[in-house]
Amino acid sequence: MGNLTEIKYIANETARKTDTEKASVEFINSEVVEKVRNFHKSFPEYKVTPLHSLDELSKQFVVSNIWVKDESYRFGLNAFKVLGGSYAVGKYLAEKLNVDISELSFEKLRSNEVKEKLGSITFVTATDGNHGRGIAWASNQLGQKSVVYMPKGSSEIRLNNIRKEGAEASITDLNYDDTVRLASQKAEENGWVLVQDTAWDGYEKIPTWIMQGYGTIMDEAMEQIAEAGVERPTHVFLQAGVGSFAASMLGYLVEKYGEERPITGIVESDKAACLYKSMNIDDGEPHSVTGDLNTIMAGLACGEPSTTSWGVLKDYAEIFGACPDYVAARGMRILANPLGYDPHIISGESGAVGMGLVSLLAENIMLNDMKESLKLNQDSKILIISTEGDTDPDNYRKVLWDGAYPSVYFI
């Protein structure tokens, strides 16, 4: 365990041990991923999102490669979340129709014939913004309704973007986890379908579908890296709120590569570091963080680990890091101000925290212990996934123009 001012980390000593029973990653096996990719490819809006190679930054940080998968291009929605939400909605409708999702394209699902069979359905969810916008978009595209609840302090711009996709949306006076409970309650009272990207006992099927839907990201990235002539990355940094995205990405890598998988660092906001806390307590159980969860990383402001993701993360991730807001802000500025001919990348607060941490690991000797735990060196090939663009343009500008959340003093 160590820190840099407020950066804390825990090294998971059992991540590479093979003599203990580990969580299953069958939920994202190759057959599932093929179905997910084919479903997403059936969207008229589908395009593989860019994988940027930051060659000059790699030299600056003295590593072999840095790649950034840029999810701001996903379906014109500026974030990755729609992949999970749309696949879960598709799976739910396929079950209602009693057919396998491999037999249903997105176009067929929004046909009048299918709509008549299904009738009117209302999907409900809680969100900080990106997931709710994805559910609203998918529901609207399929001629169905959606209701979206947001936690207190949510961005008005994100709220309005959700409403533009046709949802009935509002900001509550509750934190994220209590807003999830509200959405669940409303679903029960009104006969709505809860499509939530966090799981708890008794509610795990739909969150698993959402995790499967995210698999398109890593499948694309591995194809793109292979096309660049590299077998696989040596390191992956994955941001986490409830852990569904991170467990999806890590589960894919474990299933595909086994012991040859990249070393994985899990990155959380220090204000909502439920996975870090759970690893620190070290009793094998997930533990919650309570309170306002006040961080600029709105997409990571979740205090309760998802039950479907916890086992994968605790069994296979090498490092759990809890980062203050300045780490995310630094990552945003680095990506927005590239070196040499490196591409300019617009990455939001939750999308850039991995880059912020990598930059500090590369340049600040106070994090050398963490760097050594991760085995980062001149041969490292690092993959970072920027999960969102400037989904809150006002705060993005505040960080870049006004230097909000300044970086740490260097030693």
N, C-alpha and C positions, 0 to 999 in steps of 0.2 A: 504494500500500500504506500502511496506517496501523493504529493501535491505540488502545484505551482500556484502560489497565492491561494486560489480557491479550487483549482483543478484537482480532483481526487480520482484515484483509480484502484481497481482490485484486479490482480492477476488470477485467473481461474486455473489452478494447478491440475485439475482433473480433465480439462478439455480434450487432451490428446490421449488419455488413458483408455485402453481398449478392453481392460479386464473388468469393467463395471457396466451394468445395464444402462443403456442410453435411450433417450426419447426417440420414437419412430419418426422418420421423415418420409414415410410412404405417401403422405398426403400430397407431396409435390414430386412424385416420381415422373419418369419420362413420358409415360402414357398420359398422365394428367396434364403435364406441361404442353404436350402436343394438342390436346383438346382446347386448352386455354388459348394457345397461340392461334389456332384455327378460328376460334370464336372471335377473337379480337381482329383478326385479319378480315373477317366478314363485314366489319364496320367500314362504311365509305370513307370515314375520317382517318382510318388507320395508316400510319407511317411509322417506320422504325425511328425512334428518337436518336439524336446525335450522340456519338461517343467522341468527346474531344480529347485529343492528346496534347498535354501541356509540356512540350519538350523543353522550353526554356525554364519553366518552373522546376522541372525535374533536375536540371543542371544546378539551379540555385539551391535546391534542397539536397543535392548530392544523392539522388536515387536514380534507378534505371528508367522508370516510367511513372507518370501520373496520368490516369485517365479520369475524366468526369463524364458520367452519363447524365444527359441534360433532359430532365422530364418536364421542363417548362413548355416543351413542344407537344405534349400529349393531348391529342384531340382538340386543340385550341382552348384547353381549360387551364393551362398554366401549372399543372400539377399531375402527379402520378395516380392519385387516389381513384380516379374513374375506372382504372383497370380492375381493381378489386370489386368496387360497387357494381359495375355493369355485369361482371361475370356472376356475382352472387344473385343479382336480379334475374339474369338469364337462367341460372341453375334452378332458381325457385319456380320460374315460369315453365321450365322444361318438366319439372316434377309435376306441376299442375296439369300439364298436357300429357303426362305419362310417356314421355319420350326422352332419349338420351340427348344431352346438349350437343353432341357431335352431329346430330341430325337437324339442328336449328341454327341458321344464320341469324345475325342481328336483323337483317332485312325481313326475313320470314317472321320473326317475332313481332315486328311492327306492322304486319299485314292486317288488313281488315278481317280476314278469315280467323286469324289467331286471336285478335282482339275480341271478336264476337264469342269465341269459345271461352275466353278467360273472364270476360266481364270487367267490371271496374275494381281496381286494386289500389290501395293507398299504401305507399312505402314510407316509413318514418325512421328518422335517425337523429342522433346527436353528433355535433361536429364543431370543430374550431373554424371550419371553412371549406377545406379542400375535399374531404370525404362527402360532406353534404352537397357540395356543388356537383360532384360526380353522380350521386344518387338522384339529385334533381334533374340533371341532364338525361340520365338513362331512363328515368321514369317518363319524362316529357317526350323523349324520342319514341317510346313505346306506347304513347297515348294513355299513360297511367298518371296517378296523382302522387304527390310527395309532400310530407310535412317535415320540417327541419328545425331542430332546437339547437341553440348555440349558448355556450357558457358566458357568464358575465365577463365584461371586458373585451368581448369579441369585436373585431374590426367591422365598422359599418360598411366599408367597401366590400368585404367578404360577404356580409349579409345581403347587400344589394345584388352582388353577382349570383348568389343562390336564387334570389327572387327572380332574376332575369331568366333563369332556366325553368321558371314556371312553378316553383315550390311555394308553399305557404311557410314562411320562415320568420323566426323571432329570436331575440336574445333574452335569455333568462337572467335571474339574479342568483344563479347557482354556479358552482365550479363545474369542471368538465364531468367528473365522475357522477355527481348528483344530477347533472343534465342527462347523462345516459340513463340513470334510473327513471327520470321523468319520461323520457322517450319510451322506455319499456312499459311504464305504467299506462301511458296514453295508447300504446299499441294494444294492450290487454283490454282496456276500457272500450276501445272503438273498433276492435276487429281489424286493426291495421297490421302490416307486416314489418317487423323491426329488422332493419338491415344495418347492423352495428359491427364495426371493425374491432371490437373487443369482446372477449368471451368470458363467461362465468359458468359455474356448475348449472347444467340444465339448458344452457344457451351456447352451443358450440358448433352446430352444423353450418349456419350462415357465416360466422366469423372464419371458419375453415375455408369456405368457398372464396371469401374475400382474399385470404392469404394465397390461395391457389391463383387467383386472378392477378396478383402482383407478380407471379412467376414470369410473365412476359418480359419484364424488365431485365432480369438476370439472364434469361435465355437469349434475348437480343444482345446483351453486353458480351456474353461469352462468344457468340458468333462474330461480333465485331472485332473483339480482341484476337480471335483466331485468324480472321481475315487480315489483320495487321502483322501476322507472322509470329505471334506470341501464343504459347500453349495455354497459359492461364495466368492471372495475377498471383502474386505471392501474398498480398495483403488486401483486405477489404475493410472499409470503415462504414458502419451502418448506424444511422441515427435511430433512436427508439423513443416512442411515447409509451403506449401499452405494450409494444413489442411485436405487433403483427407483421409489419413490413420487414423488420430486421429478421424475424424468425422465418419468414418466407424466403428471403434472400439466402440466409444461412442454410436453411433446410435444403434448398436447391443445390447449393454447393456441396453439402455433405452427401446428398443422394447421388450426385453426379461424380464427385471426385474422391469420396471417402477420406482416407488419411492423407491423400495428396491435395486436399482442399487448401485454399488460402487461409492464412492467419487472419482472424476476424476481431476487430475492435468494435464494441458497442458504445455509442456516444449518446448521452442524455443531457438534458438541462439539469443543473444542480438544484433547481427549484422543484423538480418533479422526477427525481432520480429513484424511481421505485425499484428498478432492476438492480441498480447499484446497492440500494439499501437491502434488498433481498439477498444478494450475494454476500454482503457484509455480515448480516445476521447468521447466514450459513447453516440454516436448519433444513434446507431443501425445499422450503415453502416460499411462495410469493408473498411479499409484504407491501403495504400501501403507504403512500405519502399523502398527508392531508393538508388542508389549508387552501389558500387562494391560487397556488401554483403560478405565481406572478413572474412570467418570463417572456422575452420577446419571441422565443421559439414556440409560438402558439400551437403548432402542430405536434409538439412534444409535451405539451402541458397536460399530462395525464398521470394521475396518481396511483392507479391500480393496474398491475400487470394483467394481461390477458392470459387466461388459463391455457389456451391453445398454443401460446407462444413461449410461455415460461420454461417448459421442459426442454425445448430445443435450445434456447439461449443459455440456460444454466449448464447444459451438458456439453455444448460444442463451442461456445465463444471463448476466446482467450483472454480478453480484457474488457472490463466494464469501466467506462469513464464518465464522471459527472462534471459538466462544464458550465461555468457562468456565461452570462450573455455576451461578454466581450469576445469570447472565442468564436461565437457565431458571427458577430459583427466583423471580426477580422477576416473570417472566411469570405464573407460577402464582398468586402473591399478588395481582397486579393483576386477573386474571380472577376470582379468588375474592372480591374486595372491590370491587365495581363502584361507579362514581360515579352519583349520582342514580337515575334509573329504568333505567339499563342493567341487563341481565340478569346474574345470577350464573352463572358458568361454572366447572365443575370440569374442570380441564385438568391432565394429568400432566406429568412432567418433559420427555418428548420432545415433547409436544403444545404446550407453552407457550413454548418457546425463541424462536419467531418473534415473539410478543408482547413478550417481554423485550427483544429487540433493537430492535423498533420503538419501545418506550418510551424506550430510551437514545438512539436517534437523535433523538427528538423533544425530549429534555430536557437532553442533555449536550453542551456545546459542543466537547468533545474529540473528538466523532465527526462534526463538521461536514463534514470532507472526504468521509467515507463517505456522509453525507446528500446532499451535492452530487453525488457520483457516481451516486447513485440518483435524482436529480432529485426528491426529496421536497419538497413545498411545500404551501401552503394548499389547492391544488386536487387533492391526491392522494386517490385512492380505493383503500384498502388491503384486500386479502383475506389472511386468515391461516386456516390449517386446523389446528384442534386435533385431532390424530390419535388422542388417547386421553384417557380420564378418569383417575380415581385407581386405576390398575391395580396399584399398590403402595400400599394405603391407609396403611400404617405410615409410609412415607417421605413421603407426601403430608402427613400430619399433622405430621410432624417439620418440614417446610419451613414450613407455615403457622402451627403453634402455637408452635414453638420458635425460629422465625426462622433455621433452618439455612441456610447458604450466603447470608450477608448481601450486600446489593447494594454497588456501588462507591460511593466517596465522590464527591460531585458538585462540579463546578467551574462 
